[in-house]
Amino acid sequence: MAATGNGADPQGAAAPGAQPQVKFQVLAQFVRDLSFENAVVRGAGVMPQGQPDIQVQVSLDAKKREADGHYEVISKYKVESKIKDTGQTLYLVELEYGGIFLIEGLPQDQMHPFLLIECPRIVFPFARRIIADVTRDGGFPPLNLDMIDFMGMYRQQLTRQQAPAPQA
């Protein structure tokens, strides 16, 4: 067998017992749904005074697509801003942001955490920018979401699923 100048096998065959090469690619990103409700405009149109309280809810959904190795991951964000003292709503943002990924060579037991941790982590900066832009364009200061701990979310989900069901 002839060797190349760098010592690699010219046919590119993997060594016996070697892990398969993982192939990962972001094929597409998209806004599946976006809603912004400016509650101030519906009311008197005057910005209420007080400290805003911003609540952020995040949920994830992943599924296999028809093409081999293709997966769709949707991150759902619900952001509600209210005045702390009065509870008056300022705005509500709902965003479903998706990505389509090509993933090959990843062991099946690692696929679920990869889809719900790594894929949302990769597209999160784009969703954060959309939320910042829509809040700014809606007449409020841009909301720059803090980084989300997708691994922590995944662990919490596993803990909830493994917890014994309450007895009736």
Secondary structure, DSSP 8 states (H G I E B T S, - for coil): ----TTS--TT----TT-----EEEEEEEEEEEEEEEEHHHHTTSS---S-EEEEEEEEEEEEE-SSTTEEEEEEEEEEEEEETTT--EEEEEEEEEEEEEEEES--HHHHHHIIIIIHHHHHHHHHHHHHHHHHHHTTS---------HHHHHHHHHHHHHS-----
